[in-house]
Amino acid sequence: MMDASELSGLAEGEIAALQADGIILTPADIVLINALAWNVETPESRRLLSRGIPVFVGGVVLWPLTLTADDWYSRVGSQFGGKKVRTYALAYAMAHGRESGYALSHDGRDAERAVNKWRRKLTCSVRELDTAMSQVIAQSQGYDLPPDESDQNGMTIGEFSASLAAAAGGDVEFWEQRCSSSYAFSVMFAISQQNRADDRPMDGDPRIDAERALGWEIAKIRGRDTDG
């Protein structure tokens, strides 16, 4: 059973190997190596509700991006001129990702006007909004992985949600608007596990990602020591 307050056996071995090579580890290095090592041993230990954890700020509720909200921000909100407007667009997507249709149906100038109208209703400071957004984003952040050199074409949001609906049940609306995108991707990981059991390997096994993340962190530490 995972106990993050204790040193993982895997982490202990990796730390000893680094120290044997004369590499000086900082306390932050040791903490991160231990967390990554526990991830290898229990890659599904961090379980969250499918919807994610809401953050309340300025009279609104922010949620982790749904697939619909993520798609809207990528296509529309991220194209707004000016960093400040794009920040409000991301917050707007977090607040409206679970609504059907209208809020995220805008694009171009209409979308910018909708975001600005919504922004004027907020009762918080920009700094408070930034803090709340950071708390939301942190729920979906993973560890740093090595660069993926494979040339793969990604699915569209429609293809991805349709695949999930067909393989895991539910309907497209649920996968696009009722759960966080990170949860949807976790379910796809589970599907890949099932395919592996049927001798149909797929990329995206969480244990493989966990092992890659640990190996990449060790490589970065060794590289840092060499460069220094």
N, C-alpha and C positions, 0 to 999 in steps of 0.2 A: 504493500500500500504506500502511496506517495506521502511523504512528509517533507515539505519544502524547507522546514527548519533544520533538517539533517542533511549531511553531505551524501549525495548519491554515490553508489559504488562506481558507476561509470565515470562520474565527475572526478572522483578521487584518483582514478587511474590516469585520466587525461591531465589533471593538474600535476601529478607526480612526474609524468613524462615531460611536461613542459619545464618543470623545475629542474629535472635531471639534465636538460639541455641548456641550463643556465639562464632561462628566461624568467625575468622578474614579473610576477603577476600582481596587479593592483587588487584591492578588495572588490572593486566593481567587476574585474575580470572573473574572479572566483564566484561571485554571486551569479553572474550571467552564465558561466559554464555550468554551474549546478542547476540552474533553471532549465537550460537547454537539455542537459542530461536527463532530468526528470521527465522532460517532454518526450524523449526517446523511449523511456521505460513506460510512460503512461501518456501517450499522445492525445487521449481524449479526456484527460483529467479536468480540463477547464470547460465545464458545461454551463451554458447560459440558456435562458429561455429563448425560444425561436424568435420572438419579437425584439429581443434585446432589452436593455434597461433604459427607461425614459429619463430625460434630464429636464427639469422645469426651470425656466428662466424668462423673465420679462413678460409674463402673461401667456407664454406659449409652451408647448411641450415638444422637445426635440427627440427623435428616435434615430437609431442606426439606419442608414439608407437601405430602402428596399431596392429590389432590382429595377422597378419603375423609376424611383427617385434617382438612382445611380445613372440610369440611362438618360433621363431628362437633364441632369446636371452635366453629363459628358457632352451631350449634343447641343444644349442650349445655354445653361447657366455659366459653364466654363468659358463660353465665347464672349461674355460681356466685357466691355472695355473698362479697365480699372480694377485693381485688386480688391478694393473695398466693396464694390458692387458684386464681384464674384463671391466674396465671403458671405454677403447677405443672400446671394442666390443659393449657396450651399446650405445655409441655415434654413432657407425657405423649403428646399428639397427635403431636409430632415423633418420639417414640421408637417409636410403635406404628402409624404410618400405613401401613406395608408389611406388616402382619399381616392375615391373613384373619379377618374376623368378630368373634371374642370381645372383644378388648380395647376396640374402639370400638363395641360393641353396647350398652353401658350408657347409661342416661340418668338424670336426676334424682338422687336420693340414692344410688342404686347406683353411678352414675358418680363421684360425689364420694368415696364409700368406696374405689372402685378407684384413684382418683388418689392419695388419702392413703396407701393401702397401698403403692403404687409409690414414693411420695415417701420413705417411711421406709427404703427400701432404698438410697437415694442415699448416696454416700460423699463428696460435695462440699458446699461451703458455698453459701449462697444467691447470694452474689456470683459465685462460679465458675459456677454454673448460668446466671445472668443473662448473663454474658460469652459463654458457649457458645451460648446462644439468640440473642444478638445477631449472632454469627458466622453462624449458620444463616439468620436473617432477612435479613441483608445480601446473601445470594446471590440473593434474589428481588426486592430493592428496585430500582425504577426511578427515573428522574429525575422531578422535580415537573412535572406537566402542568397546563395551564389548566383551569378548571372545565368539565365537560362538561354543557352545558345541554340536551342532547337527552333526551327522555323515552323510554327504552328499557327494555323488560321483559327481565330477565336469564333465562338458561336455568337449569333445575334441574341438579344434578350429574348426574342420570341422563340428561337430554337432552343435556347437553354431552358426556359420555363416549360416549354412543351415537352422536352425530354424528361424533366423532373416530374411533370404531371403524369406522363405515361409510365414512368418507372416506379415512382413512389406514391402515386395516388394524389387525390386532391385535384384542384383545377388550376388553370393558368393564372387566374386572378389571385389565388392564394399565394403562389410562389412569387408573383411579381409585386404584390401590394400588401400582403399580410405578414410577412416575416422578413427578418433582416437578410441582406445579401450574403453575409458571412455564414448564416445558418443554412441558406440554400446551398452554398458551396460545400458545407460540411456534409449535407445529405448526399451531394454528388460524390464525395469521398466514400461514403458508405456504399453507394452503388458500385463504385470502382472496386471495393473490397469483394462484393458479391461476384463481380465479373472475374476477379482473380481466382475465386474459389471454383469457377467454371472454366479455368484455364484460358481466360480471355483478359490478359493483363491490360491495365489502364494506368496512365500517369495520374498522380495526385494522391497516392496513398499517404495518409498523415504521418505514418512512421517514417516513410522515406523522406518526407519533407523535414521531419524533426531531426533525422540523422544528418541530412544535408546542412541544416542550419547549424548544428553543433560542429560539424566538420569545417564549415565556412568560418565560424568564429575562431576556432583553433588556428586555421590558416591565416586569418587576419592578425591574430596575436603574434604568431611567428614572424609574419611579414613586418609588423610594426617593430619588433625587436631587431630584426635585420636592418631595417631602414635607419633605426636610431643609432 
